[in-house]
Amino acid sequence: MGGESSTDTAARGGTRNTPAGGRTGEVLSGVAVALGLVLFLGGFVWGAVVYRPYTVPTRSMTPTINAGDRVLAQRVDGGEIRRGDVVVFKEASWGDVPMVKRVVAVGGDEVACCTDGKLTVNGKQIEEPYLPEGSAAEITSIPTVTVPDGNLFLLGDERTGSLDSTAHLTDAASGTVPRSAVEGRVDAVVWPMNGMLKKPTGFETLGSLSEPGPLRLIVGAVVAGAVFVMGGAAYGPIAKRAGRRGRSRTELAGAG
């Protein structure tokens, strides 16, 4: 008469074999793991859709990007490119292979080098903190070039060893490339893990700069997903063990 029926146990949320706390732990564990998998896998899928990896073969973008670095370039339309962006492009007259350079002027701009040792765009001297420390912006003297509409003028950050627009000044397009040649805008160096590229602040006076892509959000989703999966997988057994201990203590107290 003094015993507890299975109905009484179930009414408190448990069964003869599974304490209520253990069942709650299993449910929460399952939810956490499921949410974690969605975030983790979703982050990777999102990244694969938005970004494309490239390996940079030369030192022409040193110190921003070194030879052999692995970068992530956001797939963007060429019309979205702004001054200061580092882009991956492919142009037949330049060898028809992917190249990485920095956009210093866009359609309608007048670009020249150099005035007081600085690159000028539309008559304004450009501060270029991304250049190698101690180096000047001077490159082979170039006349003022007016960038055709729909085109871009590109330079390497390592000016002395970069085959960029200055090496193609005699081309019909005066060294510029069409926006349609752009395959992506570089957001970050991922190997080695140098992180996001710094904003090219020297071009702010000429117009708006590009905003970085969703790479931080993607990385956050992947990391959060991994945490949920590991936490959920660990929480279930811990909660179940804690429920068993609580049941044992209750039984011992009742026996006493």
Secondary structure, 3 states (H helix, E strand, C coil): CCCCCHHHHHHCCCCCCCCHHHHHHHHHHHHHHHHHHHHHHHHHHHHHHHEEEEECCCCCCCCCCCCCCEEEEECCCHHHCCCCCEEEECCHHHCCCCEEEEEEEECCCEEEEEECCEEEECCEECCCCCCCCCCCCCCCCEEEEECCCCEEEEECCCHHHCCCHHHHCCCCCCCCEEHHHEEEEEEEEEECCCEECCCCHHHHHHCCCCCCCCHHHHHHHHHHHHHHHHHHHHHHHHHHHHHHHHHHHHHHHHHC
